[in-house]
Amino acid sequence: MILNVKRMTVNKIRNEIITTARLFNETGMSVGTSGNLSARAREGFLITPTGVPYEDMTPDDIIEMNLNGKVVSGKLKPSTEWPFHKAIYVSRKAINAIVHVHSPYATGISCTRQDIPAFHYMVALVGGDSVRCAKYATFGTEELSRSALAALKDRRACLLANHGMIALGEDIKSAYRLAEEVENLAMQYWISKQIGTPVLLDNAEMKVNKEKFKTYGKQKVADELDRRK
């Protein structure tokens, strides 16, 4: 069951952040303390601290910040990437969780500063006909925040040039699952490039796929039960 951050207590969100962040190393989505994760809460957001091994994190280590970029609670320093987390929450009201990882294939492609094009219909899952690569900017800067916002326009994920990827979600689990999907697409794209030139789907087909993803994987259990009565 996916937990919606709007319905969770702050303590539950802290624990959900830690549980998900520990998956970074376990699944190979990031190494060491690279990457970060946040979730919307109260009037701001909760975010992982900088430089703390995920397996050592406790709920008290998770930092709470407001949407002005000020620390509300927590003794540790927040992730150095907090500026783009703040910028996304301010500009994207429907987004409640952000995952940033340095996964191997997505990061490898980001180092070529290329988008992932419409080589596979699942690209539409991010909200358009490509996974854009944001322009390069030094990590932790406002310039990176602006680059990320531009690449995320009408999208739920993007690459960061020479850096990694960002995935957005309506809750923590969906953001992480999207990050996994993007990494899988990056791997498939890389493989297809080794064989030859990938054949891209046209705009009309990607428009159809994007529309289909609006209901993809969503079960109307209650409606179905009503029809059976």
N, C-alpha and C positions, 0 to 999 in steps of 0.2 A: 504493500500500500504506500503510495506517495504521500508524504506529509507536507501540507501547505504551511509555509512559514507564518502566514497571517494567523493561523489557528494554534500555533505552538507558543509555549512559554519561552522566555529568554533562555532558561536553563536547558530546555529541550533542544533549542536551536544550537546552543553551544555544543551539546553532545552530538547532535547530528553533523555539525561541521567537523568535529574531531573524527567521527566514524568515517566520514567520506574522505577527509584529507588523508587518512591512513591508507586508503585505497590507492593513492597516487603511487606510492612505492611498491605496494603489493601487486599492482597490475602493470607496473612499468610505465605509467603515464608521466611520471616525473622521478627524478633521482635525488636522494638526500633531502634537503630542505627547499629545493626549488619548487616553484608554483605557489599558489595561494587560493583561498576560498573565502567567500563571504555570503551573508544572507541578510536580507532586509529585516529590521526589527525596530519596533517603537517608531521613533522619529528619525532613525538613521540606519546603521547596519552593524553587524558583528563580523569581524574579520580575523583570520589567523595572524599570529605574531610573526615577526621576522626572525629567521635564524634558529627557530626551535624545532628539533626533530619531531615529526608527527607522532611517533610512538611514545614520546615523552609528554605530550600535551595533556593538560587537564582543563576542565571547563573554565577555571579562573584565568587561564592564559589567553583566552579569546578576548580580543579587544572590542569594545563598543565605541563607535564613532557617530557623530551627528553629520548631517548633510552639509555642514559648513567646514567639514574636515577636522573637527576638534575631537580629541579623545574624551569620551564621557565616562568610561570606566575601564580599569585594567592597569596593571603596573608595568607591563612590557610594552615595547615599541610595536606598532602595527606593521604589517607587511609593507615593504617599500613601494609596493604597487597600489597602495590605498587610493592614490589620486584617480586612477581610471575606474576603480570600483565606485567611488563617490560620484564621478561624472556620469557613469551609466545609470546609477540609481536616480539621480536628479533628472536625467533626460528621458528615461524609459520607465514610466510609472508601473507598467505591467510586469516588470522584471523583479523577481524576489530573491534570486541567487545568481552568483557569478563564480565560475570555475576558470582558473588560469593554470595551465600546465605547460611543461616543456617536453611533450611527448615526442618520441623519436621521428616518426614520419612527418607529422605536421611541422615540427621544428625544422627538419631537413628541407622541406619544401619552402618554408618561410625564409630560409637562408638564400634561396634563389630569387626571392622577392616576386614570386609568381602567385597568382590566384589558383585555386583548384576549380577548373571549369566544369561544365555540365557533361562530364564523361559518363555519369551514372545518375539514374533518376533520384537516388537518395540525396543528392546534393540539394534538391528542393527542400529537404527537411530543415535547412538553415534559414529558409525564407526567400530564396531567390535562385538564380541560375548559376551561382558561383559561391565559393567560399573566398571572400576577398582577402588580400594580404595588405594590411595597413602599412603605410609608409614608415620607414625606420625612424625611431627616436630613442634617446637614452632611457633606460628603464627608470621608473619612478618619477618621471617628469610630467609636467602639464602638457608638453608637446606630444608625449606618447598618448596621453588621455585624448587629445584632440584627434590624433591619427586613428585611435581605436574607435572613437565615436563615428568618424567618417566611414570607416570600413564596416561598421555595424549598422549603418543606416539600412532599414528594412531587412535586417538580417539578425539571426540569433547566435551567430558564431563568426569568428574571423581569425586569420593568422596575424601574427605580429612579426614584421620583417626581422630576420636574424635573432629570433627570440622564442616564439612559441605560439600558443593559441589562447583564445578566450571563448567560452561557451556560456550562454545565458539560459535561465529557466524560470518557470513560475514557482519552482521550489528547488531545494538542494539536489534531490535525486535526479530530477529531470535535467538540470544543468550538467550534472556529472555524466548522465547517460548520453547527452548530446556531445559532450567532449569525447566520449568513447566512439561515437558514430563518426565524428570528424576525423579522429585518428585512423579509424578503419578506412574511411574514404581516402585519406592521404596515402595510406599503405597501398590500397588498390590502384590509385592513380600512379604511384611510383612504379608498381609492377607493370601496369599497362604501358608505361613509357619505355620500359626495358625491352618490350616485345616489338613495339612500333609506335605509330602515332595514334593516340586514342581517337575514336570517332565520337564527336560531340553531339548531344541531343540538341535539336533546334529550339528556338524561343517558344514556339507554339506548344511543343511537347512539354517543356519545362513549366509552362503556365498551367497545363493540365495537371501535372504532377504536384505543383504547389497547391492547387485547389484541392486535390485529393488528400493531401497531408493535413488539411484542416480537420478531417474526421478520422485520420489514420490512427488505429490502435485505441480508439475511444469506444468503450462499450456502453450502450444504453440499457443497462441491466433493468432499471426500474420500468422503463417503457416496455421492454420485452415481457416482463412479468405481468404488466397490466394487460397486454394484448392476449396473454394466455388465460386470463381469468374468464 
